[in-house]
Amino acid sequence: MLKKPKIVSEKHRRFIASLPCLKTGKFDCQAAHIRHGYLGLGIRPPDSRCVPLNWEEHFKQHEIGEKKFWGEKLDQAIWLSGLLWTHTGEREKCLELIAKFRQ
């Protein structure tokens, strides 16, 4: 069985961390991986599954679990992580996508 190559990009993680938090709109964020639907507890998903969360929200995401943290916006957050990956480096486009998510 072929193993899929893992998508890793420090440049993308830094870009994500420069964006406002999806939950609060605050800056000083971290690139938070969305683990839901990704096989293996403790295995970090690819960087294409990152979204910006400030440290308090990132901690809460891990503390209470993905389903409870994201609620009915879980699928949207996963979708958004892919869009942010596609548009990495395009600051204005990503700010627009985040603003729509937060509405």
QUIMO-V271067 format. One record per backbone hydrogen bond with DSSP energy under -1.0 kcal/mol. NH is the residue of the N-H (numbers start at 1). CO is the residue of the C=O. E is the energy in kcal/mol with one decimal. If there is no record, write none. Layout:
# QUIMO-V271067
NH_CO_E ; NH_CO_E
This chain:
# QUIMO-V271067
13_9_-2.3 ; 14_10_-2.5 ; 15_11_-2.1 ; 16_12_-2.9 ; 17_13_-2.2 ; 19_16_-1.6 ; 21_26_-3.2 ; 22_52_-2.5 ; 25_21_-1.3 ; 29_17_-1.2 ; 30_53_-3.0 ; 32_51_-3.1 ; 34_49_-2.8 ; 38_35_-2.5 ; 43_40_-1.8 ; 47_7_-3.1 ; 49_46_-2.1 ; 50_47_-1.2 ; 51_32_-2.2 ; 53_30_-2.2 ; 58_54_-2.8 ; 59_55_-2.4 ; 60_56_-2.1 ; 61_57_-2.6 ; 62_58_-1.6 ; 63_59_-2.6 ; 64_60_-2.8 ; 69_65_-2.5 ; 70_66_-2.9 ; 71_67_-2.0 ; 73_70_-2.0 ; 74_71_-1.4 ; 77_73_-2.6 ; 78_74_-2.3 ; 79_75_-2.5 ; 80_76_-2.9 ; 81_77_-2.2 ; 82_78_-1.4 ; 83_79_-1.8 ; 84_80_-3.0 ; 85_81_-1.8 ; 86_82_-2.3 ; 87_83_-2.2 ; 88_85_-1.3 ; 90_87_-2.6 ; 91_89_-1.4 ; 94_90_-2.4 ; 95_91_-2.6 ; 96_92_-2.0 ; 97_93_-2.2 ; 98_94_-2.4 ; 99_95_-2.3 ; 100_96_-2.1 ; 101_97_-2.0 ; 102_98_-2.1
